[in-house]
Structures are given as structure tokens and as C-alpha cells.
Amino acid sequence: MNSSASSTIKKKRRQQIDINTLGQQLIQGNITALSRGITLVESENSNHQQQAEQLIEYCLPHANKSVRIGITGVPGVGKSTFIEAFGNHLTSLNKKVAVLAVDPSSSISKGSILGDKTRMEDLVKNKNAFIRPSPSGDSLGGVAKKTRESIILCEAAGFDTILIETVGVGQSETAVHSMVDFFLLLKLAGAGDELQGIKRGIIEMADAIIINKADKDNVKRAKMAKTEFQRALHLYPPKASEWIAKTATCSAIENKGIDTVWEMISDYVSQTKANNYFEANRKEQNKYWLIQTIEHHLKSNFYQRKNIQNLLDELLQKVKEGLVSPFSAAAKLLDEYKKLK
Amino acid sequence: MNSSASSTIKKKRRQQIDINTLGQQLIQGNITALSRGITLVESENSNHQQQAEQLIEYCLPHANKSVRIGITGVPGVGKSTFIEAFGNHLTSLNKKVAVLAVDPSSSISKGSILGDKTRMEDLVKNKNAFIRPSPSGDSLGGVAKKTRESIILCEAAGFDTILIETVGVGQSETAVHSMVDFFLLLKLAGAGDELQGIKRGIIEMADAIIINKADKDNVKRAKMAKTEFQRALHLYPPKASEWIAKTATCSAIENKGIDTVWEMISDYVSQTKANNYFEANRKEQNKYWLIQTIEHHLKSNFYQRKNIQNLLDELLQKVKEGLVSPFSAAAKLLDEYKKLK
């Protein structure tokens, strides 16, 4: 055996040991190990990705024991202030809180959510809280995968309440909705037209709509907004969880109504654990991510081919001009793809 | 040249001539040719499918000049009676009306929509109307493709108003919505809870909600339902078409309010032609069907593989038991697929 081969083996063994050690430290609640684990998960390096996969398999048996809460709302609604107040309330109840984010747009908008930890001055110093800025990346699929794997690591490290923040302006709500147990929409009282500007589908997803900034001279308007949303929620068909979406007002800055939000979520958890939706939903979500990942790869493998791109452009033009039907254009593209494989 | 080869050539030439002749007759408005064309489109025989493709390419330059209207509503709402009244009204305005259906469930439920032409006694005898029962088939994709190609043939044959019926109980609404210009939801006045039981998303798709059976002692209730739906429609964000969804009542059986529905649709057409949405939407729909068809094939090519099915079952079980993460399960499946190709 030459020395290079032996060093490769040693290196491999060391990496193997590293991951096991890291995993062990992580499940003992070591925050540095958790941070290192998430860094592995977020790395684009293929060696790191392999290690991340090992780490996740190591952690999986210790994960899953938490409540995962999605929190969304447009910029300006006070998400950071709410998460700070909510997180501190949870730790005062002896909970261990991890805060993650799904924000694929951050690299473009620069206003990365959770990027500025100083926005959560108290929570960041709280030893029972773990805040991780949003992972970088342009594709929602990639960012969502990183966040979802980070959830597993946080849970294995003993965090029992996971808050996942998202900005209510993209497709990220669906992704977050598909990785949480409870989906919370933060809103502000508007000038009478509270229902304008809500993205299609977000209200349907919400398990609770919380009107924030119900303070000072805004209390009355917030209460009116709450009533209006409550009425709107009645228009939707019942949820598979059998949970009836709730509304409430709160003031994150004055720390009012935060306890009510947690009570609401606790009720939800008891109710959906009793009717078995909680577990069933998590299994359904796992299946969703498996299928999503496969289909994403199948599609990108097709669309990334140069020949396909060219032919697609050409045929789209012909379809546009009414020279080819969309179905025969599709058949031509699939024939071409068969030849490429 | 032996006689068999020569007969093959003759046969091919004859088929070629047949399709051209059929196309010629069809664009002259020959109903028998139209029916034969649709039969080709609906055939599962691969030879017929090739001919159908030729016929469609032949007809495409003559198609596209029509208003395509989707009509949905749960069984019992009076779709047939409405279509009969509406169709007769349209022909009285010198329109040529074709009625098609998308109903993938018909083979199971047996209650095929449009299957029983006798339900439209007058319209079926009307020489400016063409009624075609729903195509058979279990997969929505297949049935939708047939319907969409039939639209092209009907338009080439000079039909300027295409009504596409669907039962509001499956996924077929999205398919129909993606092949029409205007989407009409038929409803009944209920006992105060008019908004219950509406499938998610259907109201959002509707360009008009028409409360049918506004006759006899039901008129008042129908008007109340109209008001309630109008209020619900306000809760939705504005449509890309800039069209504000309308509500109305009608009695198909007493032939009341039918003219209002057509006026509504005419307004929609003028408005969306003026703001260029009408054309843009049709182009978008063509693109949608092209992409849909491709992705449907990519997926079924993956899931149909026996090896993939077995591995998927195995991995889903492991994901369920928390032994494998959905992402690494997906990676394993994609590796296996790569080997198969």
C-alpha cells in the first residue's frame, strides 16, 4: 500500500469519525455542532453534501419530535418583532426554539430575512433559542431543501419548537406550508380594505391570521380587521385537519396577545394529534418532498438540454403563429429528447 | 415493383388524399366531415392518431376564430337545460354553436355528460348547432387533449361559439379553464349556505357565477344567493384579464335571463380584446398545453418503470419510518433511473 492510498483511507476514516462525532455532539444539544451541521447542509460542495447526507441519516431517528410553525407576512408587518416576542414567550414556557427561514429571493432583494440578527436582540442572546439566517440560493427548491434538512438537525439537537419565517411575496409560502404543522399569517389592519392584496391561496393555507400592531390608536382598526378576516375564513371549505382557522390580534412590540397565539397552536396540536392528522400530514409532507424532488430533476434534465431549448423556442414560435398544435409540438420535443438519451 | 408494394403506396396515397379531402370538406362546414374528424382525434389507433395530427395541422390556419366558453356546475344544477336554452339563444343571433365536454370520469360514473343527446331535444335538431358527447377515457390528460383538438376542428368548420361542459367535481375544471376564454359557473340557490361545498379554486376561476332555476318560488332565494356570491367575489384579488367577475340569475327552463349571460360574455370579449388579454391568454394556453404534455410524459416514463415502482415503494416505506430523508430517497431513485436509461 503506498502512502497516498493510506492517507486517503485515513482521511476517509477521519471524515467518517467526524460525522459520527458531529452527530453525537449535535444530539447532545451542542449548538456549535448544530451550526456546523447546518453549514454542511447548506454547502454546495459535493463532498460536504455527502457528509451532510450522512449526518442527516444519523440524526433522523432523533428528529420529528417538535412543533413546526410557519410564519408569513409581507415586509413591514413586523415579523421579526413578532418572532422575538413569540420566541421569548416560548422559552419562558421552557421550550427550546429554533428560528429558520425560507427566502429564495434574498440574494436579489438583499433584504434577507433573519439576516440581520440584531433585529432580534433579546432572542439571539437567549440560550434556549437558536436563530439561523436564511440560506443563500436562487432556486426555491434548493433553499427549501436546505431549510427542511436544517429542521431535522434542529430537532435532533433538542429544539422542540421550530419557527420558519417566509416573506409572503413569492412561491415560498407553498414550500413552507409543506414543511410545517401550523401555518400562521401575520397581517396589518389596513384602511378598510383588509382583504386587498392578499396573494391567492395564502388565506386558504392559514391556520391562523394574526393582526399585528394592535396597539395605541390602532386597536380598534385591528379588531375590525380581525372580524373581517374571520368572515372571509368562513367562506372556505373545511380543512383536512378539521381545524377551523382562527383569527386574533396582537401587539408584538407591547408583548400583548402573544400568549393567545401559542394557546391557539397548542389547541391545534392537541386536536390534530387526537384525530391523527398531525402524524398523517407529516408523512404526506415527506412524500410530497420526495415526489417534488424527483419531478424537479426530471424536468430540469429535460429543459437544460441545449437541443431541447432550441427546438422548444422554435416550436413555441410555431405554436404561437398557429402553425403547429401544442400537442404535436410536445410530441416532436419528446422524440428529440429520446434521441438525446 | 411487386403488387403488395404498389398497393401499399396506393393505400398511403389514398389516405393522404382522404385527409386532404376530409380537411377541405370540414373547412367548408360539412358536419359529417367534422364528425369523422373528431372520431379520428378520439381514436386510440396509432394510424388514426397520425391522420388526426395531419388533419389538425390542415385545419389550424382556419381555427382560432371563436369564443370558447367553459360551463361547469355540480350535477343537478341544470347544465343541459342551460346549454339548450343558451345554445338556442346564440343560434337565434346567427351564431354557430358547438357543444363539447370534458368528463374523464364518465366511464366510471356512467352518467356521461352530453352522452344523452335527448336531453337537448331542440338544440340537437338545430342546424346551426353541433353537439358531441364527451370522449371516452380515464385520464384527464387524454380526454382534455381530445377535447382541445376537437375545438380546433369545430372552429375550422365555422363554429364561432364553442361551449365546453364539465362536471364541477374533479380536476377537469382546471383543464377546461385552460382551454376557454370565459369560464362560467352554474349554481343553485341553497338554503342560506350558498357558499358551502364549493370546490377550492373554482370560484376564483369563474368569470361569471350564474344562479340557475331562478323561477317560481325560488326567485327570491336565487337573488339572495346572487348577492352573497357577488360579495364573495369581491374578496378575490383582481384577475389578469382586468375583468371583474359578474353574477346573475337565470331560469333556463323558463328561458329567462339567458340573454343577459350572453351580453356579459360579449362585454368580456370586447373588453379583453381591447386590452389584448384575449389573444395573450390564448397564446399562454397553447404554451400551457405544450408544457403540460411534455411534463406528463416525462413523469409517466419515470413512474411506469417496474424497477422504479418497486424502489419507490421500498423508499416511501423507509421515509415513512424516518430511516431515510425524502431528499436522499429521491437521489437514490434518480440514480436508479439513470441506470435504466
Interface residues (C-beta under 8 A of the other chain):
Chain A: E53 I56 E57 L60 P61 A63 N64 K145 R148 E149 I152 L195 Q196 G197 I198 K199 R200 E204 A232 H234 L235 Y236 P237 K283 N286 K287 Y288 W289 L290 T293 I294 E295 H297 L298 K299 F302 L315 L316 V319 K320 G322 L323 V324 S325 P326 F327 S328 A329 A330 A331 L333 L334 K341
Chain B: E53 I56 E57 L60 P61 A63 N64 K145 R148 E149 I152 L195 Q196 G197 I198 K199 R200 E204 A232 H234 L235 Y236 P237 K283 N286 K287 Y288 W289 L290 T293 I294 E295 H297 L298 K299 F302 L315 L316 V319 K320 G322 L323 V324 S325 P326 F327 S328 A329 A330 A331 L333 L334 K341
